[in-house]
Amino acid sequence: MRKKIVAGNWKMNKTYEEAIQLINDLNAGLNNLSHSTDEIIICPPALYLHEAATLTRDTAKVFTASQNCHTNESGAYTGEISVKMIKSVGATYSILGHSERRMYNHESDEMLRDKVNIALANNLKVIFCCGESLEIRSKNEYINFVKSQLENSLFHLSKEQFSSIVIAYEPIWAIGTGVTASKEQAQEMHYEIRYFIAAKYGSEVAEATSILYGGSCNPKNAKELFEQADVDGGLIGGASLVAADFISIIQSF
């Protein structure tokens, strides 16, 4: 059975002091909270990963994730972060393929395939992002576009390897714009993604794969999104930076 997951991507936000305060506020709220979410994943800037993993160690169902990793385990790559470094500070996941990294850092499907491979080889689970731009959606090419992202970066994996993958569908046109895909639009794409997985790996694997919605999910719309048959949670951006908002989303199942 697939897990209900809420992940908070902090992106490039929070000073050290602010980050520690947010983690402490989350801990305080979650330790007094009854909820049905299976996993809560905090994705802070890499500078704060160790503190996040350490401070949440005793908080039930909470895990940490990096926002990226490099294609190599070590070497002369100034400013980069390897999977071994990420694992060594206690993180469990890495976000790979986020639309912002695809856009601003020119990460290709082939590069992401390499990142997925090295993450899994080092027992780091992956939140793999896929999604289309407004231009691609307006041309009605979005389903095939997302399918190609999955095929190019993930579908070489074995069934066993694929069990360490969480998919995050992020309609690029709905990230940071205040525009959210309707619950029907979200469900349509999540259904198609699960269909693609079933066609490749079988229905058992597809039904075990969590697919998160990652487009301007907030406390007001989380419940109706999470009620959709194929939406298993959210990859949350701005709303994850406020403890009360993030906790409210966690309670939306």
C-alpha positions in Angstrom: 0.0 0.0 0.0 1.4 3.4 -0.9 2.4 5.9 1.7 0.8 9.2 2.4 3.6 11.7 2.3 4.0 15.4 2.9 7.4 16.9 2.1 8.5 20.5 2.6 11.0 22.0 0.2 12.5 25.1 1.8 14.4 26.0 -1.3 16.9 28.8 -0.7 15.2 30.2 2.4 15.9 30.7 6.1 19.0 31.8 8.0 20.5 29.3 10.4 18.7 30.8 13.4 15.4 30.8 11.5 15.9 27.3 10.3 16.5 26.0 13.9 13.4 27.9 15.1 11.2 26.4 12.3 12.5 22.9 13.1 11.7 23.3 16.8 8.3 24.7 16.0 7.6 21.7 13.8 8.8 19.3 16.4 6.6 20.9 19.1 3.5 20.9 16.8 4.0 17.3 15.5 4.7 15.8 18.9 1.3 17.0 20.1 -0.5 16.1 16.9 -2.5 13.1 15.8 -2.4 12.6 12.1 -2.6 9.8 9.4 0.4 11.0 7.3 2.9 8.1 7.0 6.0 10.2 6.3 6.8 13.9 6.8 10.0 14.9 4.9 11.8 18.2 5.7 14.0 19.4 2.8 16.1 22.3 4.1 19.2 23.9 2.5 22.2 21.6 2.7 23.8 23.7 5.3 21.1 22.7 7.8 20.7 19.1 6.9 22.6 17.8 9.9 20.8 19.9 12.4 17.4 19.0 10.8 18.2 15.2 10.9 19.5 15.5 14.5 16.7 17.6 15.9 13.9 15.5 14.4 15.5 12.1 15.2 13.0 11.4 18.0 10.0 12.9 16.2 7.8 10.1 14.8 7.5 9.8 11.0 9.9 12.7 10.2 12.7 12.3 7.7 15.1 14.7 6.0 16.0 15.2 2.3 18.6 17.1 0.4 17.4 19.4 -2.4 19.9 18.0 -4.9 23.0 15.8 -5.2 25.9 15.5 -7.6 26.4 12.8 -10.2 29.8 11.8 -8.6 30.6 10.5 -5.2 33.6 12.8 -4.7 36.0 14.9 -6.7 37.0 18.4 -7.8 33.5 19.8 -8.1 33.6 23.1 -6.1 30.3 24.0 -4.4 28.7 20.6 -5.1 27.3 18.0 -2.6 27.7 14.3 -2.9 25.4 11.5 -1.9 27.9 10.2 0.6 27.9 13.6 2.3 24.1 13.7 2.3 23.9 10.2 3.9 26.6 11.0 6.4 24.6 13.8 8.0 21.5 11.6 8.4 19.3 12.4 5.4 17.1 9.7 4.0 16.0 11.3 0.7 17.1 13.6 -2.1 14.9 15.7 -4.3 16.0 15.2 -7.9 14.7 16.9 -11.1 13.0 19.8 -9.6 11.8 22.2 -12.3 13.9 25.0 -10.9 17.1 23.0 -11.3 16.0 21.8 -14.7 15.5 25.4 -15.7 18.2 27.4 -13.9 20.9 24.7 -13.8 20.1 23.1 -17.2 19.7 19.6 -15.7 18.8 17.1 -18.5 16.9 13.9 -18.3 20.2 12.1 -18.8 21.9 13.9 -16.0 19.0 13.1 -13.7 19.3 9.5 -14.7 22.9 9.5 -13.4 21.8 11.3 -10.2 19.1 8.8 -9.6 21.6 5.9 -10.1 24.1 7.2 -7.7 21.5 8.1 -5.1 20.0 4.6 -5.1 23.5 3.0 -5.2 24.2 4.7 -1.9 20.8 3.8 -0.3 19.4 7.3 -0.6 15.8 7.4 -1.6 14.6 9.8 -4.3 11.8 12.3 -4.6 11.8 12.5 -8.4 10.1 15.6 -9.9 8.4 15.8 -13.2 6.0 18.2 -14.9 5.3 20.5 -17.8 5.4 24.2 -18.6 2.4 26.3 -19.6 3.5 26.1 -23.2 3.5 22.4 -23.3 0.2 22.2 -21.5 -1.4 24.7 -23.9 -0.3 22.5 -26.8 -1.9 19.5 -25.1 1.4 17.7 -25.1 1.8 17.4 -21.3 1.0 13.8 -20.9 3.5 12.6 -23.4 6.1 15.1 -22.0 5.8 13.8 -18.5 5.9 10.2 -19.8 9.2 11.0 -21.6 10.7 12.4 -18.3 9.9 9.2 -16.5 11.1 7.0 -19.3 14.4 8.8 -19.8 15.4 9.1 -16.1 13.6 6.3 -14.2 12.4 3.5 -16.4 15.8 1.8 -16.6 15.5 0.9 -12.9 14.6 -2.6 -11.7 11.4 -3.1 -9.7 13.5 -3.3 -6.5 15.2 0.0 -7.2 12.0 1.6 -8.2 10.6 0.9 -4.7 12.9 3.7 -3.4 11.3 6.3 -5.7 8.6 8.8 -4.8 7.2 10.8 -7.7 6.4 14.5 -7.4 4.2 15.9 -10.2 4.8 19.6 -10.4 2.9 21.6 -13.1 5.5 24.3 -13.6 2.8 26.8 -14.5 1.5 26.4 -10.9 4.7 26.8 -8.9 5.1 30.1 -7.1 2.5 31.7 -9.2 -0.4 31.4 -6.8 -2.2 29.4 -9.6 -3.0 25.8 -8.6 -4.0 23.0 -10.8 -7.6 22.1 -10.2 -8.2 18.8 -8.3 -9.4 17.3 -11.6 -6.2 18.4 -13.4 -4.0 17.0 -10.6 -5.9 13.7 -10.5 -5.7 13.4 -14.3 -1.9 13.6 -14.4 -1.4 11.5 -11.3 -3.6 8.8 -12.8 -1.5 8.9 -16.0 1.8 8.7 -14.1 0.5 5.6 -12.2 -0.7 4.2 -15.5 2.8 4.6 -17.0 4.4 2.9 -14.0 1.9 0.1 -14.2 2.6 -0.4 -17.9 6.4 -0.6 -17.2 6.5 -2.4 -13.8 3.0 -3.9 -13.3 0.0 -2.8 -11.2 1.5 -4.0 -7.9 4.5 -1.6 -8.2 2.2 1.2 -9.4 -0.1 0.8 -6.5 2.8 0.9 -4.1 4.4 4.1 -5.6 3.5 7.4 -3.8 2.8 10.3 -6.2 2.8 13.7 -4.7 1.4 17.0 -6.0 3.9 19.8 -6.1 2.2 23.0 -7.4 1.2 25.7 -4.9 -0.4 23.3 -2.4 -1.4 25.2 0.8 -3.7 24.7 3.8 -6.7 25.9 1.9 -6.5 23.4 -1.0 -4.6 20.5 0.4 -7.6 18.5 1.6 -9.4 18.5 -1.8 -6.2 17.6 -3.6 -5.3 14.8 -1.2 -8.8 13.4 -1.5 -8.1 12.5 -5.2 -7.7 8.8 -5.8 -4.1 9.0 -7.1 -2.8 12.0 -5.1 -0.8 10.6 -2.2 0.4 13.9 -0.6 2.3 17.0 -1.5 5.8 18.4 -2.2 5.2 21.8 -0.5 7.1 25.0 -1.2 6.2 28.3 0.4 3.7 26.8 2.9 6.5 24.6 4.4 8.3 27.7 5.6 5.5 28.4 8.2 5.2 25.7 10.8 1.5 26.2 11.4 0.7 26.0 7.6 2.8 22.9 7.1 1.2 21.2 10.0 -2.2 22.1 8.7 -1.3 20.5 5.4 -0.1 17.3 7.2 -3.5 17.1 8.9 -5.3 17.3 5.5 -5.5 13.5 4.9 
